[in-house]
């Protein structure tokens, strides 16, 4: 077997393996998507009911001093 045949076989097996893993991941995603969460079994937010979304306060820098205003102060 020459080098080209070996490389072609490796590329073919890798491509087929990638497709199989992709289809498996898609099936697992669809199965997880269909499953409904059990009531009261969730560890997230136990006993708190619905939680309000948490938003971060945006950073607003202090007003910048204009270079012309700094020159006038001197």
Secondary structure, 3 states (H helix, E strand, C coil): CCHHHHHHHHHHHHHHHHHHHHHHHHHHHHHHHHCCCCCCCCCCCCCCCCCCCCCCCCCCCCCCCCHHHHHHHC
